[in-house]
Amino acid sequence: MTSTAAPPPTGKQKRIERCDAFVGYVHGLCRDKKAQADLRTGLGLPVERCHYLHRYLVPRLPPERLAVDVRRAHYAVAALIAGRPRSARDADAAAAAAGPAAPAAQEWWKRPNLGVSLAHAVNKQALKPASAEGDLHLMTRQSTDAIHPRLPSLTRHLLTSSVTVDWAVLLEDLAWWNYDRDRIATRWLESYFRTRTFDDLDDEAKEPN
């Protein structure tokens, strides 16, 4: 029986693969305490004020990927990864020691975006529904200039509550937010309410009759 060849990756899939590679690179950098501390200085700041990040990130960003929003997204996500709480760093180290996960770039649309992460936080009672939904609706009306400064405290709260953040998906969304905000914001909102609903249904199914 002949096997059917997998379809060639789309442009979006290729971008996600590059985002995955960048996230893996930053995780590797963070094994060095000096590099981690340097990257953490960029939390919530525009690229122009991230003086200690250039030596690590410029070599990973070829000129064609240096559009302002794309570059800022890479710097922001690198700083967010470096700023993870210790519990999240330990969990990531344990996962890395267990072996690399299977590639998921071919199904990027199934990976958790920020809406999914916020929904999980609500389901864990780490966030109140009104707070999570308020954050989501506020961000859908804002440009990345307003979103970036909010992300350090938001993602840290998620990680402290043992809620995972898919950094590669967040990187891709931030990079294209100002160009395609309505579509990305709709995906975040739909994912949030879908996750909240399905998790509620799962809880009901587990309850004894």
MARROMI-200210 format. One record per residue (C-alpha): x, y negated, z; residue number from 1; residue in one letter. Coordinates in nm, 4 decimals, decimal comma. Each point is the difference from the previous one (the first is absolute). Layout:
<r c1="X" c2="Y" c3="Z" num="NUM" residuo="A"/>
...
This chain:
<r c1="0,0000" c2="0,0000" c3="0,0000" num="1" residuo="M"/>
<r c1="0,1430" c2="-0,3345" c3="-0,0998" num="2" residuo="T"/>
<r c1="-0,0059" c2="-0,2771" c3="0,2553" num="3" residuo="S"/>
<r c1="-0,1354" c2="-0,3421" c3="-0,0795" num="4" residuo="T"/>
<r c1="0,2576" c2="-0,2736" c3="0,0248" num="5" residuo="A"/>
<r c1="-0,0681" c2="-0,2684" c3="0,2583" num="6" residuo="A"/>
<r c1="-0,1074" c2="-0,3328" c3="-0,1490" num="7" residuo="P"/>
<r c1="0,2699" c2="-0,2664" c3="-0,0145" num="8" residuo="P"/>
<r c1="-0,0048" c2="-0,2392" c3="0,2952" num="9" residuo="P"/>
<r c1="-0,1841" c2="-0,3267" c3="-0,0465" num="10" residuo="T"/>
<r c1="0,1598" c2="-0,3383" c3="0,0592" num="11" residuo="G"/>
<r c1="-0,1714" c2="-0,0183" c3="0,3387" num="12" residuo="K"/>
<r c1="0,1317" c2="0,3414" c3="0,0967" num="13" residuo="Q"/>
<r c1="0,3522" c2="-0,0965" c3="-0,1011" num="14" residuo="K"/>
<r c1="-0,0228" c2="-0,3117" c3="0,2153" num="15" residuo="R"/>
<r c1="-0,1141" c2="0,2064" c3="0,2978" num="16" residuo="I"/>
<r c1="0,2921" c2="0,2367" c3="-0,0536" num="17" residuo="E"/>
<r c1="0,2372" c2="-0,2969" c3="0,0071" num="18" residuo="R"/>
<r c1="-0,1725" c2="-0,1256" c3="0,3141" num="19" residuo="C"/>
<r c1="0,0478" c2="0,3414" c3="0,1611" num="20" residuo="D"/>
<r c1="0,3685" c2="-0,0088" c3="-0,0905" num="21" residuo="A"/>
<r c1="0,0363" c2="-0,3491" c3="0,1487" num="22" residuo="F"/>
<r c1="-0,1754" c2="0,1033" c3="0,3230" num="23" residuo="V"/>
<r c1="0,2294" c2="0,3017" c3="0,0269" num="24" residuo="G"/>
<r c1="0,3006" c2="-0,2273" c3="-0,0493" num="25" residuo="Y"/>
<r c1="-0,1155" c2="-0,2322" c3="0,2808" num="26" residuo="V"/>
<r c1="-0,0600" c2="0,2924" c3="0,2344" num="27" residuo="H"/>
<r c1="0,3561" c2="0,1058" c3="-0,0688" num="28" residuo="G"/>
<r c1="0,1287" c2="-0,3502" c3="0,0755" num="29" residuo="L"/>
<r c1="-0,1841" c2="-0,0012" c3="0,3315" num="30" residuo="C"/>
<r c1="0,2077" c2="0,2918" c3="0,1265" num="31" residuo="R"/>
<r c1="0,2679" c2="-0,2638" c3="0,0529" num="32" residuo="D"/>
<r c1="-0,0913" c2="-0,2276" c3="0,2904" num="33" residuo="K"/>
<r c1="0,1774" c2="-0,3032" c3="-0,1465" num="34" residuo="K"/>
<r c1="-0,1824" c2="0,0333" c3="-0,3332" num="35" residuo="A"/>
<r c1="-0,3316" c2="0,0551" c3="0,1769" num="36" residuo="Q"/>
<r c1="0,0508" c2="-0,3109" c3="0,2128" num="37" residuo="A"/>
<r c1="0,0910" c2="-0,2054" c3="-0,3076" num="38" residuo="D"/>
<r c1="-0,3073" c2="0,1161" c3="-0,1905" num="39" residuo="L"/>
<r c1="-0,2238" c2="-0,0697" c3="0,2975" num="40" residuo="R"/>
<r c1="0,0941" c2="-0,3697" c3="-0,0102" num="41" residuo="T"/>
<r c1="-0,2154" c2="-0,0336" c3="-0,3108" num="42" residuo="G"/>
<r c1="-0,3286" c2="0,0826" c3="0,1724" num="43" residuo="L"/>
<r c1="-0,2735" c2="-0,2302" c3="-0,1262" num="44" residuo="G"/>
<r c1="0,2437" c2="-0,2328" c3="-0,1772" num="45" residuo="L"/>
<r c1="0,0232" c2="-0,1079" c3="-0,3652" num="46" residuo="P"/>
<r c1="0,2973" c2="0,1276" c3="-0,1984" num="47" residuo="V"/>
<r c1="0,1704" c2="-0,3399" c3="0,0239" num="48" residuo="E"/>
<r c1="0,0374" c2="0,0483" c3="0,3757" num="49" residuo="R"/>
<r c1="0,1048" c2="0,3669" c3="-0,0084" num="50" residuo="C"/>
<r c1="0,3719" c2="-0,0737" c3="-0,0106" num="51" residuo="H"/>
<r c1="0,1126" c2="0,3280" c3="0,1558" num="52" residuo="Y"/>
<r c1="-0,2050" c2="0,2184" c3="-0,2348" num="53" residuo="L"/>
<r c1="0,1601" c2="-0,0934" c3="-0,3314" num="54" residuo="H"/>
<r c1="0,3097" c2="0,2191" c3="0,0367" num="55" residuo="R"/>
<r c1="-0,2209" c2="0,3080" c3="0,0425" num="56" residuo="Y"/>
<r c1="-0,2853" c2="-0,0693" c3="-0,2393" num="57" residuo="L"/>
<r c1="0,1406" c2="-0,1933" c3="-0,2963" num="58" residuo="V"/>
<r c1="0,1866" c2="0,3071" c3="-0,1347" num="59" residuo="P"/>
<r c1="-0,3288" c2="0,1934" c3="0,0012" num="60" residuo="R"/>
<r c1="-0,1963" c2="-0,2609" c3="-0,1958" num="61" residuo="L"/>
<r c1="0,1044" c2="-0,0269" c3="-0,3652" num="62" residuo="P"/>
<r c1="-0,0569" c2="-0,3407" c3="-0,1623" num="63" residuo="P"/>
<r c1="-0,3168" c2="0,1059" c3="-0,1803" num="64" residuo="E"/>
<r c1="-0,1631" c2="0,0737" c3="0,3376" num="65" residuo="R"/>
<r c1="0,0828" c2="-0,3339" c3="0,1586" num="66" residuo="L"/>
<r c1="-0,3345" c2="-0,1684" c3="-0,0607" num="67" residuo="A"/>
<r c1="-0,0746" c2="-0,2078" c3="0,3101" num="68" residuo="V"/>
<r c1="-0,2865" c2="0,2128" c3="0,1332" num="69" residuo="D"/>
<r c1="0,1722" c2="0,3285" c3="-0,0774" num="70" residuo="V"/>
<r c1="0,3208" c2="-0,1065" c3="0,1708" num="71" residuo="R"/>
<r c1="-0,1825" c2="-0,1324" c3="0,3051" num="72" residuo="R"/>
<r c1="-0,1963" c2="0,3253" c3="0,0310" num="73" residuo="A"/>
<r c1="0,3236" c2="0,2013" c3="0,0050" num="74" residuo="H"/>
<r c1="0,1566" c2="-0,2248" c3="0,2629" num="75" residuo="Y"/>
<r c1="-0,3151" c2="0,0057" c3="0,2113" num="76" residuo="A"/>
<r c1="-0,0373" c2="0,3779" c3="-0,0032" num="77" residuo="V"/>
<r c1="0,3690" c2="0,0503" c3="0,0760" num="78" residuo="A"/>
<r c1="-0,0354" c2="-0,2253" c3="0,3057" num="79" residuo="A"/>
<r c1="-0,3204" c2="0,1757" c3="0,1089" num="80" residuo="L"/>
<r c1="0,1674" c2="0,3409" c3="-0,0172" num="81" residuo="I"/>
<r c1="0,2952" c2="-0,1316" c3="0,1980" num="82" residuo="A"/>
<r c1="-0,2387" c2="-0,1486" c3="0,2568" num="83" residuo="G"/>
<r c1="-0,1824" c2="0,3257" c3="0,0748" num="84" residuo="R"/>
<r c1="-0,0471" c2="0,0791" c3="0,3697" num="85" residuo="P"/>
<r c1="0,2231" c2="0,2723" c3="0,1411" num="86" residuo="R"/>
<r c1="-0,2827" c2="0,2543" c3="0,0058" num="87" residuo="S"/>
<r c1="-0,0504" c2="-0,0389" c3="-0,3747" num="88" residuo="A"/>
<r c1="0,3732" c2="0,0187" c3="-0,0696" num="89" residuo="R"/>
<r c1="0,0247" c2="0,3214" c3="0,2020" num="90" residuo="D"/>
<r c1="-0,2979" c2="0,1490" c3="-0,1847" num="91" residuo="A"/>
<r c1="0,1530" c2="-0,0905" c3="-0,3369" num="92" residuo="D"/>
<r c1="0,3333" c2="0,1500" c3="0,1035" num="93" residuo="A"/>
<r c1="-0,1720" c2="0,3231" c3="0,1030" num="94" residuo="A"/>
<r c1="-0,1864" c2="0,0141" c3="-0,3309" num="95" residuo="A"/>
<r c1="0,3227" c2="-0,0570" c3="-0,1928" num="96" residuo="A"/>
<r c1="0,1735" c2="0,2766" c3="0,1947" num="97" residuo="A"/>
<r c1="-0,2823" c2="0,2385" c3="-0,0906" num="98" residuo="A"/>
<r c1="0,0761" c2="-0,0473" c3="-0,3679" num="99" residuo="G"/>
<r c1="-0,1148" c2="-0,2279" c3="-0,2837" num="100" residuo="P"/>
<r c1="-0,3700" c2="-0,0133" c3="-0,0726" num="101" residuo="A"/>
<r c1="-0,1332" c2="0,1049" c3="-0,3381" num="102" residuo="A"/>
<r c1="-0,0153" c2="-0,2892" c3="-0,2499" num="103" residuo="P"/>
<r c1="-0,3388" c2="-0,1680" c3="0,0009" num="104" residuo="A"/>
<r c1="0,0525" c2="-0,2729" c3="-0,2572" num="105" residuo="A"/>
<r c1="-0,2154" c2="0,1799" c3="-0,2598" num="106" residuo="Q"/>
<r c1="-0,3002" c2="-0,0472" c3="0,2301" num="107" residuo="E"/>
<r c1="0,0760" c2="-0,3483" c3="0,1301" num="108" residuo="W"/>
<r c1="-0,3700" c2="-0,0920" c3="0,0101" num="109" residuo="W"/>
<r c1="-0,0551" c2="0,2656" c3="0,2684" num="110" residuo="K"/>
<r c1="0,2710" c2="-0,1372" c3="0,2255" num="111" residuo="R"/>
<r c1="-0,1017" c2="-0,2180" c3="0,2959" num="112" residuo="P"/>
<r c1="-0,0077" c2="-0,3738" c3="-0,0604" num="113" residuo="N"/>
<r c1="-0,0312" c2="-0,2610" c3="0,2748" num="114" residuo="L"/>
<r c1="-0,3780" c2="0,0426" c3="0,0102" num="115" residuo="G"/>
<r c1="0,0388" c2="0,3696" c3="0,0815" num="116" residuo="V"/>
<r c1="0,2541" c2="-0,0744" c3="0,2728" num="117" residuo="S"/>
<r c1="-0,2310" c2="-0,2553" c3="0,1610" num="118" residuo="L"/>
<r c1="-0,2882" c2="0,2475" c3="-0,0117" num="119" residuo="A"/>
<r c1="0,2116" c2="0,2644" c3="0,1721" num="120" residuo="H"/>
<r c1="0,0903" c2="-0,2542" c3="0,2685" num="121" residuo="A"/>
<r c1="-0,3690" c2="-0,0689" c3="0,0620" num="122" residuo="V"/>
<r c1="-0,0780" c2="0,3718" c3="0,0127" num="123" residuo="N"/>
<r c1="0,2763" c2="0,0413" c3="0,2583" num="124" residuo="K"/>
<r c1="-0,1530" c2="-0,2912" c3="0,1926" num="125" residuo="Q"/>
<r c1="0,3252" c2="-0,1903" c3="-0,0371" num="126" residuo="A"/>
<r c1="-0,1885" c2="-0,2817" c3="-0,1738" num="127" residuo="L"/>
<r c1="-0,3562" c2="-0,1208" c3="0,0299" num="128" residuo="K"/>
<r c1="-0,2039" c2="0,0249" c3="-0,3220" num="129" residuo="P"/>
<r c1="-0,0734" c2="-0,3725" c3="0,0028" num="130" residuo="A"/>
<r c1="0,3699" c2="-0,0803" c3="0,0307" num="131" residuo="S"/>
<r c1="0,1083" c2="0,2350" c3="-0,2793" num="132" residuo="A"/>
<r c1="-0,2765" c2="-0,1102" c3="-0,2337" num="133" residuo="E"/>
<r c1="0,0672" c2="-0,3638" c3="0,0810" num="134" residuo="G"/>
<r c1="0,3680" c2="0,0455" c3="-0,0893" num="135" residuo="D"/>
<r c1="-0,0907" c2="0,1708" c3="-0,3261" num="136" residuo="L"/>
<r c1="-0,2539" c2="-0,2603" c3="-0,1082" num="137" residuo="H"/>
<r c1="0,2353" c2="-0,2823" c3="0,0937" num="138" residuo="L"/>
<r c1="0,2867" c2="0,1472" c3="-0,2009" num="139" residuo="M"/>
<r c1="-0,2196" c2="0,0492" c3="-0,3064" num="140" residuo="T"/>
<r c1="-0,0415" c2="-0,3789" c3="-0,0152" num="141" residuo="R"/>
<r c1="0,3682" c2="-0,0824" c3="0,0468" num="142" residuo="Q"/>
<r c1="0,3140" c2="-0,0071" c3="-0,2084" num="143" residuo="S"/>
<r c1="0,3099" c2="0,1901" c3="0,1034" num="144" residuo="T"/>
<r c1="0,1365" c2="-0,3225" c3="0,1549" num="145" residuo="D"/>
<r c1="-0,2597" c2="0,0457" c3="0,2751" num="146" residuo="A"/>
<r c1="0,0085" c2="0,3803" c3="0,0110" num="147" residuo="I"/>
<r c1="0,3739" c2="0,0512" c3="0,0441" num="148" residuo="H"/>
<r c1="0,0272" c2="-0,1737" c3="0,3406" num="149" residuo="P"/>
<r c1="-0,2894" c2="0,2134" c3="0,1327" num="150" residuo="R"/>
<r c1="0,1495" c2="0,3346" c3="-0,0960" num="151" residuo="L"/>
<r c1="0,2716" c2="0,0402" c3="0,2689" num="152" residuo="P"/>
<r c1="-0,2425" c2="-0,0060" c3="0,2937" num="153" residuo="S"/>
<r c1="-0,2694" c2="0,1935" c3="-0,1881" num="154" residuo="L"/>
<r c1="0,2220" c2="0,2849" c3="-0,1178" num="155" residuo="T"/>
<r c1="0,1763" c2="0,0202" c3="0,3350" num="156" residuo="R"/>
<r c1="-0,3356" c2="0,0414" c3="0,1723" num="157" residuo="H"/>
<r c1="-0,0938" c2="0,2750" c3="-0,2448" num="158" residuo="L"/>
<r c1="0,3284" c2="0,1842" c3="0,0469" num="159" residuo="L"/>
<r c1="-0,0100" c2="-0,0326" c3="0,3783" num="160" residuo="T"/>
<r c1="-0,3422" c2="0,1673" c3="-0,0180" num="161" residuo="S"/>
<r c1="0,1493" c2="0,2909" c3="-0,2015" num="162" residuo="S"/>
<r c1="-0,1706" c2="-0,1146" c3="-0,3198" num="163" residuo="V"/>
<r c1="0,2173" c2="0,0497" c3="-0,3058" num="164" residuo="T"/>
<r c1="0,0638" c2="-0,2678" c3="-0,2603" num="165" residuo="V"/>
<r c1="0,0879" c2="0,1046" c3="-0,3539" num="166" residuo="D"/>
<r c1="0,2757" c2="-0,2528" c3="-0,0633" num="167" residuo="W"/>
<r c1="0,0289" c2="0,0746" c3="-0,3716" num="168" residuo="A"/>
<r c1="-0,3706" c2="-0,0645" c3="-0,0601" num="169" residuo="V"/>
<r c1="0,0151" c2="-0,3174" c3="0,2108" num="170" residuo="L"/>
<r c1="0,3050" c2="-0,1136" c3="-0,1986" num="171" residuo="L"/>
<r c1="-0,1790" c2="0,0513" c3="-0,3312" num="172" residuo="E"/>
<r c1="-0,3136" c2="-0,1780" c3="0,1225" num="173" residuo="D"/>
<r c1="0,1911" c2="-0,2992" c3="0,1345" num="174" residuo="L"/>
<r c1="0,2052" c2="-0,0296" c3="-0,3170" num="175" residuo="A"/>
<r c1="-0,3125" c2="-0,0328" c3="-0,2154" num="176" residuo="W"/>
<r c1="-0,2393" c2="-0,1635" c3="0,2474" num="177" residuo="W"/>
<r c1="0,0111" c2="-0,3518" c3="-0,1440" num="178" residuo="N"/>
<r c1="-0,0520" c2="0,1373" c3="-0,3526" num="179" residuo="Y"/>
<r c1="-0,2695" c2="0,2573" c3="0,0743" num="180" residuo="D"/>
<r c1="-0,1382" c2="-0,0906" c3="0,3411" num="181" residuo="R"/>
<r c1="-0,3659" c2="0,0780" c3="-0,0643" num="182" residuo="D"/>
<r c1="0,0669" c2="0,3565" c3="-0,1137" num="183" residuo="R"/>
<r c1="0,2484" c2="0,0757" c3="0,2795" num="184" residuo="I"/>
<r c1="-0,2210" c2="-0,1608" c3="0,2656" num="185" residuo="A"/>
<r c1="-0,2988" c2="0,2014" c3="-0,1215" num="186" residuo="T"/>
<r c1="0,2052" c2="0,3191" c3="0,0256" num="187" residuo="R"/>
<r c1="0,1005" c2="-0,0863" c3="0,3573" num="188" residuo="W"/>
<r c1="-0,3608" c2="-0,0699" c3="0,1010" num="189" residuo="L"/>
<r c1="-0,1418" c2="0,3078" c3="-0,1725" num="190" residuo="E"/>
<r c1="0,2717" c2="0,2174" c3="0,1549" num="191" residuo="S"/>
<r c1="-0,0681" c2="-0,1444" c3="0,3438" num="192" residuo="Y"/>
<r c1="-0,3738" c2="0,0680" c3="-0,0032" num="193" residuo="F"/>
<r c1="0,0401" c2="0,3374" c3="-0,1724" num="194" residuo="R"/>
<r c1="0,2508" c2="0,1143" c3="0,2627" num="195" residuo="T"/>
<r c1="-0,2177" c2="-0,1264" c3="0,2837" num="196" residuo="R"/>
<r c1="-0,3033" c2="0,1850" c3="-0,1407" num="197" residuo="T"/>
<r c1="0,1750" c2="0,3288" c3="-0,0734" num="198" residuo="F"/>
<r c1="0,1701" c2="0,0062" c3="0,3385" num="199" residuo="D"/>
<r c1="-0,3370" c2="-0,0586" c3="0,1698" num="200" residuo="D"/>
<r c1="-0,1493" c2="0,2879" c3="-0,1984" num="201" residuo="L"/>
<r c1="0,2926" c2="0,2251" c3="0,0965" num="202" residuo="D"/>
<r c1="-0,0520" c2="-0,0855" c3="0,3685" num="203" residuo="D"/>
<r c1="-0,3707" c2="0,0817" c3="-0,0277" num="204" residuo="E"/>
<r c1="0,0770" c2="0,3333" c3="-0,1656" num="205" residuo="A"/>
<r c1="0,2339" c2="0,0929" c3="0,2870" num="206" residuo="K"/>
<r c1="-0,2611" c2="-0,0696" c3="0,2690" num="207" residuo="E"/>
<r c1="-0,1667" c2="0,3141" c3="0,1409" num="208" residuo="P"/>
<r c1="-0,3640" c2="0,0488" c3="-0,0931" num="209" residuo="N"/>
